[in-house]
């Protein structure tokens, strides 16, 4: 006689953490000649409202990026 059964392994697939972590957001900030795109500013504001850590990624020439970084910090 052949017996069949179902074994559920929930523990192997579930994640558990010792402490609750705050959310972390990565925002890609678009700019044109040093002027931030309005959609990027909206995404940055939404990420800040999550209450966790926010990182921004800006790509461009050195003369434009520094000005964009200062505007994004505000």
PyMOL commands that set and color helices and strands:
alter all, ss='L'
color gray80, all
select helices_A, chain A and resi 10-13+38-49+62-73
alter helices_A, ss='H'
color red, helices_A
select strands_A, chain A and resi 24-28+31-32+35-36+53-57
alter strands_A, ss='S'
color yellow, strands_A
deselect
rebuild
show_as cartoon
